[in-house]
């Protein structure tokens, strides 16, 4: 039986690239059977040829210049797997310009410099697919694009960075401080020597930008999003949250409100009954609440050689089927005009966890609760910490639903009071 | 801008049918934008026209005979949403015979009588899609077919029946016996007056047959599968499992072993750290362990008007895109020759939980442990129940990994001993 052939060029044989090469070769027959197209690994661009050979690529398809892939008239799909936002951008642009479909795992590139690349893909009428850029092996892009496509989302919550989730899980389960957990994660290879991109929340932000572009038909520039990392999460807060029945997770949050949309990355308290509260270690998860489907949660490995390769190959096969059978079929690019406008976090509404470190003197509690009340913040519970810090006392407050602008005003007032010994801590409670 | 139009005929305006009709109308513009095709609700076959009208169908498209949909040359896609295995089979057959694509939520029909229907779809080269038949709104079929398509699965575990999961959750969280929980579920509308299909495990079996056909490229006739329900689950076992750190769930299990495949529906003990142990109430979940992607878990509503409609519409839009842009693209039908052969449960290997109700006399424990040892079953822990049943004692045993045939031989021997007062209980432990 004759079978259409689609030729793939892989650029980069690093971790994800070599996982992709190895799996494409190993699963060629099964993929052909399952998708009705023969997917041929026709070129690998990699300066260190030994890496590509170790992954199983035959010598004669290895080239040392990406242009020999992106400008090669034989190649149908280019998989950009080198990462970063410099050369990778040139590779994707060159491939699209030459009318090739592109598959990439590069969240930084797409979220920071995606607009012109998607515009080019739209102009050239070729797919630019990026399942592997968010949630590693989790088929979240496919689910939003196709599986749940009749839904409007009431919320999207994601645990999207395995390093942060690993560190927070260690802090929670072992009761060890952030710095120690980070160091251990670095020694185990779960965190980079410079961990800023992960622990600062930026990687999560890159992924949130892409997820929300799909789920809310609204492209938001990455640099306009609210981003907090886990580097300020104190072990005291983890322990106190635990006592109250909450788990602290670094969340990507997208929440529409009227014609506006909140997009934020922040550490938050989740009730232990929440599905995401049970996602431990380096696992990732995406929780979507659609108005038709209700709750939908997808869980899996967020990174790693093969889990990411699994998603790259899912994109390659879907694009290959399109190229082979329906080159006319439109593929996703962001709406030129966003459906929702980005809302400032001062308008955000949730319950809040607040912690104040204060001098242990009479009347402090009255002043704190007074300042909260003056700013329309209603208190659900107050707890004076069992572990005073030095001569100081810690006061933990859980509020009822409040507007973040009001919370900020109250914190500013309390922060300026003479008994305050540390900047007040604010963590949102997501339900 | 001109846009291709695909015409859909819905057969049945019951719960899922009316949810589908309502959502297709409400989301027509968004679906057009997202999938590039205008999906037109062109006919509804329903004897009780008032139901279709209540869902928003205009009077002039309502017909009283399914053939006016399945034989209508204007209709491209037929959505069979009446359920059952009788008339529904004739509807699907008529639609396929007339060259129409079919979308259905009917797990009983496909798992019990699917072979000739899929053969007909293959012959007529039209899609027969069934995302809504398994896991309600959870995009599990799409994930297996496309998102994870380079994987070979090392296991598939599913919580696929909301009624059973609701009852087991109530038993666990409230400590109430099965019969009471079932009655309450019936009063709340979570269980049918005749609950056999659900609590007997048959509905879960229907879904397992379809899931495994996709995941393992192996169609197994439903009536050959091992099926146990929750009707024999004793509150004592739920409580004892809890003490040991396990939760009892009704699981669909598919586990390959060499060129064979175990397919079974049974209540099992899951360690509380297992993602599926935290899936409570009427939620459903599918856990796939792929050799490339590793763990992948999908969680959501397994039934209900709108969650199921969400999946029906995902299928309709995917099929509509195929019909509009790529009628040549092959769609999934089961392999004529299964890749795996079905294995007997006597070859199944796992750890086991066993409970013996015995006369409280000396030497009993030695005889029980002796019989297990004689049959190559190694014991991990033994516990004499704190709550003796009448004058009798309960002995709970957790085994190391053992072969089920050996366990059965030991239970048969122990069951025949003079001190045994009830048939021994066997529950598998899934990790």
Interface residues (C-beta under 8 A of the other chain):
Chain A: X23 X24 X27 X30 X31 X33 X34 X35 X36 X131 X137 X138 X139 X142 X143 X145 X146 X147 X148 X149 X150 X151 X152 X217 X273 X275 X278 X279 X280 X283 X290 X292 X293 X294 X295 X296 X297 X298 X299 X300 X301 X304 X306 X307 X309 X310 X311 X313 X314 X317 X318 X321 X322 X324 X325 X326 X328 X329 X330
Chain B: X23 X24 X27 X30 X31 X33 X34 X35 X36 X131 X137 X138 X139 X142 X143 X145 X146 X147 X148 X149 X150 X151 X152 X217 X273 X275 X278 X279 X280 X283 X290 X292 X293 X294 X295 X296 X297 X298 X299 X300 X301 X304 X306 X307 X309 X310 X311 X313 X314 X317 X318 X321 X322 X324 X325 X326 X328 X329 X330
